[in-house]
Each structure stands twice: as structure tokens, then as C-alpha cells.
Amino acid sequence: MMEKLGSEGFMKELTNGFNVLMDREKKVITFESLKRNSALLGLEGMSDEEIICMLREGDLDGDGALDEMEFCTLMFRLSPALMNDSKQLLEEAIF
């Protein structure tokens, strides 16, 4: 995916994904916003417990929600292909 979009395009897609899922007022992904928008991800059958587990997996600061950085980090961690491509992203950002 990153090969098609390039690093800037790929990061823009992650940002777009975050914006679709976030609570508009709180500017983070909450249980409620993820549950409400899970169908957009093709995850309409997720139980409340599965949604809570997904949030916990990415919630690095323990506030019960995902900010944009936590969301992007979670997406990288959940996708081995993204992890392999992350080195390229880092190199492009540095150089």
C-alpha cells in the first residue's frame, strides 16, 4: 500500500482513517465513536468487549481513548507489512 501512495500519501490515509473514526467533539477515538463507525471498517459484527479490547491495545497513555498518534501506532503494530515499510517512512522523514 505504501509503495502505491508514497510515505506522504500513506500518512494522509492513516489521518483520514483516524478522522472517520474519531469523536468530533473530543478529537479522539472513543468506545462510542468506534462502535458507531465500526461498519465503515467492515467490522459491524464486533462485540462491545472486542471494541474495548481494540481500544486497550492501542491506548498507550491509559485515558481510554486513542489519539491520532496512538491510532497510527496501532495500525503499524497490527500490520506486519506496515512494520516492514515503517523503516522506509522513517528514512524518508529524516532525509
C-alpha positions as CSV (number, residue, x, y, z in Angstrom):
1,M,0.0,0.0,0.0
2,M,2.7,2.4,0.9
3,E,4.5,1.7,-2.4
4,K,1.5,2.9,-4.2
5,L,0.8,6.0,-2.1
6,G,4.3,7.0,-1.0
7,S,5.0,8.0,2.5
8,E,3.1,11.3,2.5
9,G,0.1,9.7,0.8
10,F,0.1,6.8,3.2
11,M,0.3,9.0,6.3
12,K,-2.6,11.0,4.8
13,E,-4.6,7.8,4.5
14,L,-4.0,7.0,8.2
15,T,-5.0,10.5,9.1
16,N,-8.2,10.2,7.1
17,G,-8.9,6.9,8.8
18,F,-8.5,8.5,12.2
19,N,-10.8,11.4,11.2
20,V,-13.5,9.0,10.1
21,L,-13.4,7.1,13.4
22,M,-12.9,9.9,15.9
23,D,-15.4,11.6,18.1
24,R,-15.8,15.1,16.6
25,E,-16.0,16.9,19.9
26,K,-13.3,15.1,21.8
27,K,-10.9,14.7,18.8
28,V,-10.0,11.2,19.8
29,I,-11.4,7.7,19.0
30,T,-13.7,6.7,21.9
31,F,-15.6,3.5,22.5
32,E,-18.7,5.2,21.3
33,S,-17.2,6.6,18.1
34,L,-15.5,3.3,17.3
35,K,-18.7,1.4,17.9
36,R,-20.7,3.9,15.8
37,N,-18.3,3.8,12.9
38,S,-17.2,0.1,13.0
39,A,-19.3,-0.7,10.0
40,L,-17.2,1.6,7.9
41,L,-14.3,-0.7,8.6
42,G,-16.3,-3.8,7.8
43,L,-16.4,-4.7,11.5
44,E,-20.1,-4.3,12.2
45,G,-20.3,-7.6,14.0
46,M,-17.8,-6.6,16.7
47,S,-19.0,-7.1,20.3
48,D,-18.6,-4.4,22.9
49,E,-15.8,-6.4,24.5
50,E,-13.9,-6.7,21.2
51,I,-14.2,-2.9,20.7
52,I,-12.9,-2.3,24.3
53,C,-10.0,-4.7,23.7
54,M,-9.1,-2.9,20.5
55,L,-9.0,0.4,22.3
56,R,-6.9,-1.1,25.1
57,E,-4.5,-2.5,22.6
58,G,-3.7,1.0,21.3
59,D,-4.3,3.1,24.4
60,L,-0.7,4.0,25.3
61,D,-1.5,6.7,27.9
62,G,-4.3,4.9,29.6
63,D,-7.0,7.5,29.0
64,G,-9.5,5.0,27.5
65,A,-9.3,6.6,24.0
66,L,-7.0,6.7,21.0
67,D,-5.4,10.0,19.9
68,E,-4.0,10.2,16.4
69,M,-0.5,9.0,17.3
70,E,-1.9,6.0,19.2
71,F,-4.1,5.1,16.3
72,C,-1.2,5.3,13.8
73,T,1.0,3.3,16.1
74,L,-1.7,0.6,16.5
75,M,-2.2,0.4,12.7
76,F,1.5,-0.2,12.3
77,R,1.6,-2.8,15.0
78,L,-1.4,-4.7,13.7
79,S,0.0,-4.9,10.1
80,P,3.3,-6.7,9.6
81,A,3.6,-5.2,6.1
82,L,3.3,-1.8,7.6
83,M,6.0,-2.6,10.1
84,N,8.3,-3.6,7.3
85,D,7.6,-0.4,5.4
86,S,8.0,1.8,8.5
87,K,11.7,1.9,8.1
88,Q,11.2,3.4,4.7
89,L,8.9,6.0,6.2
90,L,11.4,6.9,8.9
91,E,14.2,7.2,6.3
92,E,12.1,9.5,4.1
93,A,11.2,11.6,7.1
94,I,14.8,12.0,8.2
95,F,16.5,12.5,4.8
